Amino acid sequence: MKLSHYVESVAPSVTLQFNQRVLEKLERGEDVVKLTAGEPDFPTPKPIAEAAIEAIKAGKTKYTGSAGIRTLRERIAEKLKKENELDYSPDEIVVTNGGKQALYNTLKALIEPGDEVIIVSPSWVSYEAQIKLCGGIPVFVPAFPEDSYIPELSRIEKAIGNRTKVMIINSPNNPTGTVYNKGFLRKLSELLKARGVIVISDEVYEKLAFDEEHVSIASFPWMKEHTVVINAFSKAYSMTGWRVGYLAANAGIAKAAAKIQGHSTSNVNTIAQYAALKALDVDTGYMVEEFKRRREYVGKRLKEMGLKFPYPKGAFYFFVDIREFLGKRFRNSFDFCVSLLEDAGVGMIPGSAFNAEGFVRLSYASSMEELKEGLDRFEDFLGSVV
């Protein structure tokens, strides 16, 4: 049996593979420190969980409209207006099964086979895969650590061709922790609008912008019609397993995305939607402060090890340069991470997963105790391979 060439053109998610590998070891009782997954270690805040229980008790267990319950879309619209200076109506918002489905629905609604989509590299693993699954062609624009992973506008402009339809941006960024400042976003928005390129702005880490204010590219007056905003409750409210995300776009794109969802998954889990509705009232500032404390500790430890990395301004990752360790024992970052896991019991993600060979992603969404143990082992491991 021959599978679709779209499916055969993509590889499984390396981040999920490594995380699963770590989880399997932990289930077998092996001594492993998990610094792989992009999910907060905090429990979902109690008021959110209680809202879900109340929804069950109230019999809110039936289908909803495929775009989501209206009260949730209304509250999301209020949130976008208040926090991001974005003016969307509830009919321009679609609640999705996590941020991934918001992204996929958008790509499916926008691109034809052969259309090109620009991605800034290093980039989250699913961008390339989803573009290919939709028949599109990913075009990578590199960003470099010496520039704090802010891409050069001239490189973006050069990458725009006759088939360019969309550009995906992600700030705060996974895997680098970069946050795009307002000046850069303004210039980028002017370039993309002039060239007729639609922007998909992945803002799932917006609550985790520490040193630079989070700015949505859609907030510039000329950009609403040219932008789709992607967000989710996963990172900000420690709700990764609840699978609730959303997109905000002009009415035409939103309607198309809702149509796609109606024929694929229908509505998001009804109970989870009511939990998400409550989440918008919950203050998670304590998580942000703890992430800042962890970031400071991890940055200090990595610096003491003599490792190179731009200090992340957002999200909860360090993207660490390991090129000096490659070429002898380790052919590439994948080999490095396999050995780190098997020999030292520490899970990290190879940079090759993000189209950036020679680096590893360290997630500090773990307790201080786990971070200390993991970094102690990491330091010993590096000492053994020099």
Helices and strands as residue ranges (DSSP letters): H 5-8, H 14-27, E 33-34, H 46-57, H 70-84, G 90-92, E 93-96, H 98-110, E 116-121, H 125-133, E 137-142, G 145-147, H 153-159, E 164-170, H 182-194, E 198-202, G 206-208, G 217-219, G 224-226, E 227-232, G 240-242, E 245-248, H 251-264, H 270-279, H 285-304, E 317-321, G 323-325, H 333-344, E 346-347, E 349-350, G 351-354, E 359-363, H 368-385
